[in-house]
Amino acid sequence: MPRERQELFRESNVKEKEKIFILAFEGNDTERIYFEAFKNSDAFCEELVFLHLLTRPKGDTKSAPIHVFNKLKKEAKDVYSLDKNDELWMIIDKDRWKNIPEIIEICKNTGNMFVAVSNPCFEFWLLLHIKKIDDYTPAELNAIYKNKKVTSKKNYIETKISEILGTYNKSNPKPERFLPTINLAVCQAKKLDKQHEEYPTTLGSHIYKIIEKISKEKY
């Protein structure tokens, strides 16, 4: 039986909130750690928003968008009593999956469900926090877009983040190094979203759409 909204509000120690946001991730660590840190930051609109993060157990390799969709639908829609204004979001990468337009269409037909795609990957969203993309040459931007493996453990964007910060580990991304400049990330992502596409077909990230909805700040 779905849980009533009042139960959620008691858990969050707030009597009334305007919306529930539930997020499901393709990755096991990086995205969850980032959003947990944002949820605990001063920027999060805790007074009005209840934010719940769905995670996969360690060893669960079902990261394809359809699996993320099914998890979100089952563990959110079937567990919580949601209002029509509540939002369920899939956080996925473009670089590994070809059926994103199909998933977006399914979400449209389902209601309450949305997709935030990063192209090529979530680390590009992190890079937007710490580097002005206009500073890169066309050749560098092309390398970022292709995001090839550079070492056995790091792709190109991860090496760019490491160059700027000294180190970067996607299993322990240390979001405190990114969140202070989240306004830069949002502004850059919005600028890249020139065509207002359903998902970025070139370099871009629609994570900013979620951040704007759950943040106290106006970017």
N, C-alpha and C positions, 0 to 999 in steps of 0.2 A: 504494500500500500504506500503510495507516495507520501512523503513527509510534508507537513504543512509549513507554510512560510514562517509562521510564528516560531516554530522550532529552530529554524535557521537564524532568525533574528535573536532568539535567546542565546544561541551559541555565540553569536558575534557581539553580544552584550549591548545591542541597540534595539530599541522598540520598533522603529519604523525605518525602512530603507526603500528607496524608489525602485531599485532594480537588483536582480541577481545576475551575475556573470559567471558562467562556468567555462573553463578552458581545458581543452585536451591537446596533448602535445605529440608530435612525431618523435622527438628525441626523449631520452630517458632522464637527462640531467640538466643540460645547459638552460633550456627554456624554463623548466620548473624552478631552478635556482634563481634565475633572473626575475621571474614574476613573484616568487616568494619574497625576494628582497624589495621589489617595488611595493608589494602589499604592505610591507612593514615600514615603508618610507613615509616621510612627511608629505610627499606628493600625492599619495593615494587618497581618494575621496571616501574615507571610511564612514563618514556620517551618512552617506547616501547609497553606497554600493556594498553589496555582499559579494565577495570574490572567492570562488572555490576552484581549486586546481585538481584535475584528474591526472593521476600518474600511473605508469605501468610498473609492475613488479620487476625487480632485477631479473634478467634472464628472459623477459618477454620481448621477443624480437618482432612482434606484429606492429610495424611502424608504417605500413602502407596507408595512404589516405583513407581507404575504405575501412580499414581496421580502426583508425582514429575516429572516423565517423560513427561506426557501430558502437565503440566504447562510449563516445559522447552521448549518443542517443539512448543507449541502455542505462548507463550509470547516472545520467542527468534527467532525461525526460521520464524515465521509468521509476526513478527514485524520489525526485523532488516534485512538489506541486508548484508548477511554474505558471506565471502570468504571461499574457501575450506580449508584454513589453520586456520580459527577461530575455537574455541573449546567451546562446551557446556558441562558442568559437573553437574552431580547429586551427591549430598553429602548425603549418607544414612548410616544407621546402620545395622549391621548384626543381632543384638539380637532379632529383632521383626519380621523379614520377611524371608520367605522361597523361594520366587521366584526370588531371585537376579540373578541366572544364566540366567533365561529367560529375565530379563531386560537388562542384559549385551549383550545378543545376539541381542535383538531388537536394541540396540544402535549401535552395529556393522553394522547392516543392514541399519540403518538410515544415518550414516555418520555424522562426526563432533561431535558426542555425546559420552560422556564417563561417567564412574561411579567411584567414589572414596568411597569405603566402609571402615568403621571402625568396627573392631570386638573386643569387642562386641558393642561398641558405641563411639560416638565422644569424650566423656570424657576420653577415653583411649588415644586418641591423645593428649589431654591436659596433662594427667599424664606423657606422654613421655617427656614433656618440663621440668619437675621439679623433676623427679626421675629416677635413673638408674635402669632399669628393672632387670638387672643381680643381683641387691642387694636383690631381693625378693626370697624367698624359693619356691620350686615347689608347696608346698601347698598354698602359698599366690598367686602364679600365677594362680593356678586352681580356687581360689576364685575370682580373678579378671576376669578370663574368664567367669565364671558362672554369676558374677555380679548380685547377688540376692539383693532383697530389704532388707535393714537393718532397715530403719524406713519408716514411711508412705510417706516421702518426698525424701529420699535419697537411692540410690543403693550403692553397695559396693565400686565401683570406686569413687563415689562422696565423700564417707567417707574417702577414702585414700587421696584424694586431700585436704579435710578439715583438716586432720591430719597434712599435710605438710604445708599448707598455713594459718591454723587457722580457716578459713571459706571458704565456697564455695556455691554459689547460681547460678544454671544454667540459671536463668532468668537475672542475672547480673554477668557474669563470670569474669569481670574485666581482659580483655586480657592483660593489661599492666603487669600483674604478670607472664604471660607466654611467651610473644613475645621476651623478651630479651634473652631467651635460646631456641629459635626456632631451632637453629642449632643442639642442642642436640636431639630435637624431630625428626628432619629429619634423622639424623644419626642413631638413634635407630630404627625408622620405616623402613629404608632401610635394616638394619641388620636383622630385623624380617622377611622381605620379601625375604627369602632365595630361594624360589622356583619361584619367579617372577610370582605369580599367578594372574589371572584376578581380584580376590578379595581375601582378607585374610580369609582362612578357619580355622585358629587358631588365637591366639592373634596377632593383627596387625592393621595398618591403612595405607591406600593409599592416605591420605591427602597430604603426602609428595610429591606426583607426581605433584600436582597442585602448591604447594609452590615453587618447583624447577623451574617451568615454568614461574612463575610471579614474581620471586625474582631477585634482583640485585646480590645476593650472589651466590657463587658456593659452594655447600655443599659436 
